């Protein structure tokens, strides 16, 4: 697992997330561990390194 840090788009808290390196591209929804709002997470890995990461708020 790869640990990746990013800022929550809602509360601006720094969040730590474990990324599964066995899947090169992923897109899913995960709740912020601080404010509990849903975050759309997208990332891409190449040779064990994060080459793209995006965390967005979800329009409601």
mmCIF file as gemmi writes it, N, C-alpha and C atoms, coordinates in Angstrom:
data_model
loop_
_atom_site.group_PDB
_atom_site.id
_atom_site.type_symbol
_atom_site.label_atom_id
_atom_site.label_alt_id
_atom_site.label_comp_id
_atom_site.label_asym_id
_atom_site.label_entity_id
_atom_site.label_seq_id
_atom_site.pdbx_PDB_ins_code
_atom_site.Cartn_x
_atom_site.Cartn_y
_atom_site.Cartn_z
_atom_site.occupancy
_atom_site.B_iso_or_equiv
_atom_site.pdbx_formal_charge
_atom_site.auth_seq_id
_atom_site.auth_asym_id
_atom_site.pdbx_PDB_model_num
ATOM 1 N N . UNK Axp A 1 ? 0.845 -1.183 0 1 0 ? 1 A 1
ATOM 2 C CA . UNK Axp A 1 ? 0 0 0 1 0 ? 1 A 1
ATOM 3 C C . UNK Axp A 1 ? 0.892 1.25 0 1 0 ? 1 A 1
ATOM 4 N N . UNK Axp A 2 ? 0.409 2.272 -0.683 1 0 ? 2 A 1
ATOM 5 C CA . UNK Axp A 2 ? 1.117 3.548 -0.732 1 0 ? 2 A 1
ATOM 6 C C . UNK Axp A 2 ? 0.336 4.581 0.074 1 0 ? 2 A 1
ATOM 7 N N . UNK Axp A 3 ? 1.005 5.298 0.955 1 0 ? 3 A 1
ATOM 8 C CA . UNK Axp A 3 ? 0.344 6.352 1.716 1 0 ? 3 A 1
ATOM 9 C C . UNK Axp A 3 ? 0.452 7.655 0.931 1 0 ? 3 A 1
ATOM 10 N N . UNK Axp A 4 ? -0.698 8.325 0.774 1 0 ? 4 A 1
ATOM 11 C CA . UNK Axp A 4 ? -0.739 9.581 0.019 1 0 ? 4 A 1
ATOM 12 C C . UNK Axp A 4 ? -1.504 10.614 0.842 1 0 ? 4 A 1
ATOM 13 N N . UNK Axp A 5 ? -0.972 11.833 0.905 1 0 ? 5 A 1
ATOM 14 C CA . UNK Axp A 5 ? -1.602 12.92 1.649 1 0 ? 5 A 1
ATOM 15 C C . UNK Axp A 5 ? -2.233 13.909 0.681 1 0 ? 5 A 1
ATOM 16 N N . UNK Axp A 6 ? -3.408 14.427 1.059 1 0 ? 6 A 1
ATOM 17 C CA . UNK Axp A 6 ? -4.075 15.451 0.255 1 0 ? 6 A 1
ATOM 18 C C . UNK Axp A 6 ? -4.951 16.293 1.175 1 0 ? 6 A 1
ATOM 19 N N . UNK Axp A 7 ? -5.483 17.378 0.648 1 0 ? 7 A 1
ATOM 20 C CA . UNK Axp A 7 ? -6.327 18.286 1.415 1 0 ? 7 A 1
ATOM 21 C C . UNK Axp A 7 ? -7.789 18.044 1.086 1 0 ? 7 A 1
ATOM 22 N N . UNK Axp A 8 ? -8.614 17.913 2.114 1 0 ? 8 A 1
ATOM 23 C CA . UNK Axp A 8 ? -10.051 17.733 1.92 1 0 ? 8 A 1
ATOM 24 C C . UNK Axp A 8 ? -10.609 18.977 1.231 1 0 ? 8 A 1
ATOM 25 N N . UNK Axp A 9 ? -11.404 18.812 0.168 1 0 ? 9 A 1
ATOM 26 C CA . UNK Axp A 9 ? -11.963 19.973 -0.535 1 0 ? 9 A 1
ATOM 27 C C . UNK Axp A 9 ? -13.065 20.697 0.253 1 0 ? 9 A 1
ATOM 28 N N . UNK Axp A 10 ? -13.517 20.113 1.344 1 0 ? 10 A 1
ATOM 29 C CA . UNK Axp A 10 ? -14.558 20.731 2.172 1 0 ? 10 A 1
ATOM 30 C C . UNK Axp A 10 ? -13.975 21.474 3.364 1 0 ? 10 A 1
ATOM 31 N N . UNK Axp A 11 ? -13.251 20.738 4.225 1 0 ? 11 A 1
ATOM 32 C CA . UNK Axp A 11 ? -12.793 21.316 5.496 1 0 ? 11 A 1
ATOM 33 C C . UNK Axp A 11 ? -11.314 21.715 5.477 1 0 ? 11 A 1
ATOM 34 N N . UNK Axp A 12 ? -10.615 21.407 4.382 1 0 ? 12 A 1
ATOM 35 C CA . UNK Axp A 12 ? -9.199 21.756 4.19 1 0 ? 12 A 1
ATOM 36 C C . UNK Axp A 12 ? -8.251 21.039 5.151 1 0 ? 12 A 1
ATOM 37 N N . UNK Axp A 13 ? -8.721 19.993 5.789 1 0 ? 13 A 1
ATOM 38 C CA . UNK Axp A 13 ? -7.847 19.198 6.656 1 0 ? 13 A 1
ATOM 39 C C . UNK Axp A 13 ? -6.931 18.328 5.792 1 0 ? 13 A 1
ATOM 40 N N . UNK Axp A 14 ? -5.726 18.079 6.284 1 0 ? 14 A 1
ATOM 41 C CA . UNK Axp A 14 ? -4.821 17.172 5.586 1 0 ? 14 A 1
ATOM 42 C C . UNK Axp A 14 ? -5.256 15.741 5.894 1 0 ? 14 A 1
ATOM 43 N N . UNK Axp A 15 ? -5.478 14.971 4.84 1 0 ? 15 A 1
ATOM 44 C CA . UNK Axp A 15 ? -5.974 13.602 4.959 1 0 ? 15 A 1
ATOM 45 C C . UNK Axp A 15 ? -4.892 12.643 4.464 1 0 ? 15 A 1
ATOM 46 N N . UNK Axp A 16 ? -4.755 11.533 5.139 1 0 ? 16 A 1
ATOM 47 C CA . UNK Axp A 16 ? -3.852 10.47 4.719 1 0 ? 16 A 1
ATOM 48 C C . UNK Axp A 16 ? -4.702 9.326 4.177 1 0 ? 16 A 1
ATOM 49 N N . UNK Axp A 17 ? -4.34 8.825 3.004 1 0 ? 17 A 1
ATOM 50 C CA . UNK Axp A 17 ? -5.092 7.742 2.383 1 0 ? 17 A 1
ATOM 51 C C . UNK Axp A 17 ? -4.126 6.668 1.907 1 0 ? 17 A 1
ATOM 52 N N . UNK Axp A 18 ? -4.506 5.415 2.076 1 0 ? 18 A 1
ATOM 53 C CA . UNK Axp A 18 ? -3.706 4.304 1.562 1 0 ? 18 A 1
ATOM 54 C C . UNK Axp A 18 ? -4.209 3.935 0.178 1 0 ? 18 A 1
ATOM 55 N N . UNK Axp A 19 ? -3.31 3.932 -0.795 1 0 ? 19 A 1
ATOM 56 C CA . UNK Axp A 19 ? -3.645 3.598 -2.176 1 0 ? 19 A 1
ATOM 57 C C . UNK Axp A 19 ? -3.166 2.187 -2.485 1 0 ? 19 A 1
ATOM 58 N N . UNK Axp A 20 ? -3.999 1.43 -3.173 1 0 ? 20 A 1
ATOM 59 C CA . UNK Axp A 20 ? -3.684 0.049 -3.537 1 0 ? 20 A 1
ATOM 60 C C . UNK Axp A 20 ? -2.878 0.05 -4.834 1 0 ? 20 A 1
ATOM 61 N N . UNK Axp A 21 ? -1.588 -0.302 -4.785 1 0 ? 21 A 1
ATOM 62 C CA . UNK Axp A 21 ? -0.743 -0.261 -5.982 1 0 ? 21 A 1
ATOM 63 C C . UNK Axp A 21 ? -1.005 -1.395 -6.975 1 0 ? 21 A 1
ATOM 64 N N . UNK Axp A 22 ? -1.866 -2.347 -6.627 1 0 ? 22 A 1
ATOM 65 C CA . UNK Axp A 22 ? -2.147 -3.446 -7.552 1 0 ? 22 A 1
ATOM 66 C C . UNK Axp A 22 ? -3.116 -3.038 -8.663 1 0 ? 22 A 1
ATOM 67 N N . UNK Axp A 23 ? -3.786 -1.891 -8.495 1 0 ? 23 A 1
ATOM 68 C CA . UNK Axp A 23 ? -4.691 -1.371 -9.522 1 0 ? 23 A 1
ATOM 69 C C . UNK Axp A 23 ? -4.133 -0.024 -9.971 1 0 ? 23 A 1
ATOM 70 N N . UNK Axp A 24 ? -3.788 0.094 -11.241 1 0 ? 24 A 1
ATOM 71 C CA . UNK Axp A 24 ? -3.071 1.273 -11.733 1 0 ? 24 A 1
ATOM 72 C C . UNK Axp A 24 ? -3.93 2.536 -11.807 1 0 ? 24 A 1
ATOM 73 N N . UNK Axp A 25 ? -5.224 2.393 -12.064 1 0 ? 25 A 1
ATOM 74 C CA . UNK Axp A 25 ? -6.128 3.546 -12.107 1 0 ? 25 A 1
ATOM 75 C C . UNK Axp A 25 ? -7.345 3.241 -11.258 1 0 ? 25 A 1
ATOM 76 N N . UNK Axp A 26 ? -7.73 4.21 -10.435 1 0 ? 26 A 1
ATOM 77 C CA . UNK Axp A 26 ? -8.907 4.017 -9.59 1 0 ? 26 A 1
ATOM 78 C C . UNK Axp A 26 ? -9.705 5.309 -9.508 1 0 ? 26 A 1
ATOM 79 N N . UNK Axp A 27 ? -11.002 5.133 -9.312 1 0 ? 27 A 1
ATOM 80 C CA . UNK Axp A 27 ? -11.913 6.269 -9.106 1 0 ? 27 A 1
ATOM 81 C C . UNK Axp A 27 ? -13.013 5.78 -8.172 1 0 ? 27 A 1
ATOM 82 N N . UNK Axp A 28 ? -13.191 6.46 -7.051 1 0 ? 28 A 1
ATOM 83 C CA . UNK Axp A 28 ? -14.195 6.045 -6.08 1 0 ? 28 A 1
ATOM 84 C C . UNK Axp A 28 ? -14.55 7.196 -5.157 1 0 ? 28 A 1
ATOM 85 N N . UNK Axp A 29 ? -15.552 6.981 -4.316 1 0 ? 29 A 1
ATOM 86 C CA . UNK Axp A 29 ? -16.01 7.957 -3.329 1 0 ? 29 A 1
ATOM 87 C C . UNK Axp A 29 ? -15.588 7.476 -1.952 1 0 ? 29 A 1
ATOM 88 N N . UNK Axp A 30 ? -15.005 8.388 -1.189 1 0 ? 30 A 1
ATOM 89 C CA . UNK Axp A 30 ? -14.622 8.072 0.196 1 0 ? 30 A 1
ATOM 90 C C . UNK Axp A 30 ? -14.948 9.281 1.063 1 0 ? 30 A 1
ATOM 91 N N . UNK Axp A 31 ? -15.463 9.033 2.265 1 0 ? 31 A 1
ATOM 92 C CA . UNK Axp A 31 ? -15.791 10.125 3.174 1 0 ? 31 A 1
ATOM 93 C C . UNK Axp A 31 ? -14.544 10.665 3.849 1 0 ? 31 A 1
ATOM 94 N N . UNK Axp A 32 ? -14.515 11.987 4.028 1 0 ? 32 A 1
ATOM 95 C CA . UNK Axp A 32 ? -13.423 12.636 4.765 1 0 ? 32 A 1
ATOM 96 C C . UNK Axp A 32 ? -13.436 12.119 6.196 1 0 ? 32 A 1
ATOM 97 N N . UNK Axp A 33 ? -12.281 11.762 6.73 1 0 ? 33 A 1
ATOM 98 C CA . UNK Axp A 33 ? -12.203 11.254 8.101 1 0 ? 33 A 1
ATOM 99 C C . UNK Axp A 33 ? -12.388 12.342 9.145 1 0 ? 33 A 1
ATOM 100 N N . UNK Axp A 34 ? -12.371 13.611 8.728 1 0 ? 34 A 1
ATOM 101 C CA . UNK Axp A 34 ? -12.543 14.721 9.67 1 0 ? 34 A 1
ATOM 102 C C . UNK Axp A 34 ? -13.981 15.251 9.639 1 0 ? 34 A 1
ATOM 103 N N . UNK Axp A 35 ? -14.462 15.649 8.439 1 0 ? 35 A 1
ATOM 104 C CA . UNK Axp A 35 ? -15.789 16.274 8.345 1 0 ? 35 A 1
ATOM 105 C C . UNK Axp A 35 ? -16.876 15.334 7.811 1 0 ? 35 A 1
ATOM 106 N N . UNK Axp A 36 ? -16.496 14.147 7.369 1 0 ? 36 A 1
ATOM 107 C CA . UNK Axp A 36 ? -17.427 13.096 6.896 1 0 ? 36 A 1
ATOM 108 C C . UNK Axp A 36 ? -18.133 13.413 5.577 1 0 ? 36 A 1
ATOM 109 N N . UNK Axp A 37 ? -17.724 14.449 4.871 1 0 ? 37 A 1
ATOM 110 C CA . UNK Axp A 37 ? -18.31 14.732 3.567 1 0 ? 37 A 1
ATOM 111 C C . UNK Axp A 37 ? -17.727 13.798 2.512 1 0 ? 37 A 1
ATOM 112 N N . UNK Axp A 38 ? -18.511 13.469 1.463 1 0 ? 38 A 1
ATOM 113 C CA . UNK Axp A 38 ? -18.032 12.554 0.423 1 0 ? 38 A 1
ATOM 114 C C . UNK Axp A 38 ? -17.042 13.232 -0.527 1 0 ? 38 A 1
ATOM 115 N N . UNK Axp A 39 ? -15.946 12.554 -0.794 1 0 ? 39 A 1
ATOM 116 C CA . UNK Axp A 39 ? -14.9 13.063 -1.692 1 0 ? 39 A 1
ATOM 117 C C . UNK Axp A 39 ? -14.755 12.087 -2.847 1 0 ? 39 A 1
ATOM 118 N N . UNK Axp A 40 ? -14.771 12.606 -4.068 1 0 ? 40 A 1
ATOM 119 C CA . UNK Axp A 40 ? -14.502 11.771 -5.235 1 0 ? 40 A 1
ATOM 120 C C . UNK Axp A 40 ? -12.985 11.735 -5.434 1 0 ? 40 A 1
ATOM 121 N N . UNK Axp A 41 ? -12.415 10.553 -5.324 1 0 ? 41 A 1
ATOM 122 C CA . UNK Axp A 41 ? -10.973 10.365 -5.431 1 0 ? 41 A 1
ATOM 123 C C . UNK Axp A 41 ? -10.661 9.675 -6.757 1 0 ? 41 A 1
ATOM 124 N N . UNK Axp A 42 ? -9.689 10.216 -7.49 1 0 ? 42 A 1
ATOM 125 C CA . UNK Axp A 42 ? -9.2 9.595 -8.722 1 0 ? 42 A 1
ATOM 126 C C . UNK Axp A 42 ? -7.684 9.611 -8.675 1 0 ? 42 A 1
ATOM 127 N N . UNK Axp A 43 ? -7.074 8.512 -9.055 1 0 ? 43 A 1
ATOM 128 C CA . UNK Axp A 43 ? -5.62 8.518 -9.128 1 0 ? 43 A 1
ATOM 129 C C . UNK Axp A 43 ? -5.121 7.503 -10.137 1 0 ? 43 A 1
ATOM 130 N N . UNK Axp A 44 ? -3.871 7.717 -10.526 1 0 ? 44 A 1
ATOM 131 C CA . UNK Axp A 44 ? -3.193 6.824 -11.461 1 0 ? 44 A 1
ATOM 132 C C . UNK Axp A 44 ? -1.779 6.584 -10.947 1 0 ? 44 A 1
ATOM 133 N N . UNK Axp A 45 ? -1.349 5.329 -11.031 1 0 ? 45 A 1
ATOM 134 C CA . UNK Axp A 45 ? -0.013 4.943 -10.578 1 0 ? 45 A 1
ATOM 135 C C . UNK Axp A 45 ? 0.804 4.43 -11.757 1 0 ? 45 A 1
ATOM 136 N N . UNK Axp A 46 ? 2.087 4.67 -11.708 1 0 ? 46 A 1
ATOM 137 C CA . UNK Axp A 46 ? 3.035 4.135 -12.686 1 0 ? 46 A 1
ATOM 138 C C . UNK Axp A 46 ? 4.256 3.657 -11.931 1 0 ? 46 A 1
ATOM 139 N N . UNK Axp A 47 ? 4.567 2.383 -12.055 1 0 ? 47 A 1
ATOM 140 C CA . UNK Axp A 47 ? 5.737 1.783 -11.409 1 0 ? 47 A 1
ATOM 141 C C . UNK Axp A 47 ? 5.802 2.103 -9.917 1 0 ? 47 A 1
ATOM 142 N N . UNK Axp A 48 ? 4.639 2.055 -9.266 1 0 ? 48 A 1
ATOM 143 C CA . UNK Axp A 48 ? 4.589 2.277 -7.82 1 0 ? 48 A 1
ATOM 144 C C . UNK Axp A 48 ? 4.578 3.727 -7.388 1 0 ? 48 A 1
ATOM 145 N N . UNK Axp A 49 ? 4.537 4.662 -8.334 1 0 ? 49 A 1
ATOM 146 C CA . UNK Axp A 49 ? 4.514 6.09 -8.008 1 0 ? 49 A 1
ATOM 147 C C . UNK Axp A 49 ? 3.186 6.704 -8.438 1 0 ? 49 A 1
ATOM 148 N N . UNK Axp A 50 ? 2.708 7.665 -7.655 1 0 ? 50 A 1
ATOM 149 C CA . UNK Axp A 50 ? 1.484 8.384 -8.006 1 0 ? 50 A 1
ATOM 150 C C . UNK Axp A 50 ? 1.847 9.402 -9.088 1 0 ? 50 A 1
ATOM 151 N N . UNK Axp A 51 ? 1.242 9.262 -10.277 1 0 ? 51 A 1
ATOM 152 C CA . UNK Axp A 51 ? 1.5 10.204 -11.366 1 0 ? 51 A 1
ATOM 153 C C . UNK Axp A 51 ? 0.332 11.16 -11.564 1 0 ? 51 A 1
ATOM 154 N N . UNK Axp A 52 ? -0.825 10.824 -10.991 1 0 ? 52 A 1
ATOM 155 C CA . UNK Axp A 52 ? -1.998 11.693 -11.063 1 0 ? 52 A 1
ATOM 156 C C . UNK Axp A 52 ? -2.844 11.435 -9.826 1 0 ? 52 A 1
ATOM 157 N N . UNK Axp A 53 ? -3.312 12.509 -9.173 1 0 ? 53 A 1
ATOM 158 C CA . UNK Axp A 53 ? -4.197 12.373 -8.028 1 0 ? 53 A 1
ATOM 159 C C . UNK Axp A 53 ? -5.118 13.584 -8.008 1 0 ? 53 A 1
ATOM 160 N N . UNK Axp A 54 ? -6.403 13.32 -7.798 1 0 ? 54 A 1
ATOM 161 C CA . UNK Axp A 54 ? -7.38 14.385 -7.699 1 0 ? 54 A 1
ATOM 162 C C . UNK Axp A 54 ? -8.416 14.014 -6.651 1 0 ? 54 A 1
ATOM 163 N N . UNK Axp A 55 ? -8.772 14.96 -5.804 1 0 ? 55 A 1
ATOM 164 C CA . UNK Axp A 55 ? -9.8 14.764 -4.776 1 0 ? 55 A 1
ATOM 165 C C . UNK Axp A 55 ? -10.757 15.945 -4.862 1 0 ? 55 A 1
ATOM 166 N N . UNK Axp A 56 ? -12.017 15.665 -5.23 1 0 ? 56 A 1
ATOM 167 C CA . UNK Axp A 56 ? -12.992 16.712 -5.466 1 0 ? 56 A 1
ATOM 168 C C . UNK Axp A 56 ? -14.217 16.556 -4.581 1 0 ? 56 A 1
ATOM 169 N N . UNK Axp A 57 ? -14.842 17.694 -4.291 1 0 ? 57 A 1
ATOM 170 C CA . UNK Axp A 57 ? -16.129 17.669 -3.592 1 0 ? 57 A 1
ATOM 171 C C . UNK Axp A 57 ? -17.175 17.15 -4.572 1 0 ? 57 A 1
ATOM 172 N N . UNK Axp A 58 ? -18.262 16.655 -4.031 1 0 ? 58 A 1
ATOM 173 C CA . UNK Axp A 58 ? -19.345 16.132 -4.85 1 0 ? 58 A 1
ATOM 174 C C . UNK Axp A 58 ? -20.496 17.126 -4.8 1 0 ? 58 A 1
ATOM 175 N N . UNK Axp A 59 ? -20.938 17.555 -5.963 1 0 ? 59 A 1
ATOM 176 C CA . UNK Axp A 59 ? -22.064 18.494 -6.05 1 0 ? 59 A 1
ATOM 177 C C . UNK Axp A 59 ? -23.325 17.832 -5.537 1 0 ? 59 A 1
ATOM 178 N N . UNK Axp A 60 ? -24.02 18.522 -4.654 1 0 ? 60 A 1
ATOM 179 C CA . UNK Axp A 60 ? -25.27 17.957 -4.109 1 0 ? 60 A 1
ATOM 180 C C . UNK Axp A 60 ? -26.423 18.896 -4.362 1 0 ? 60 A 1
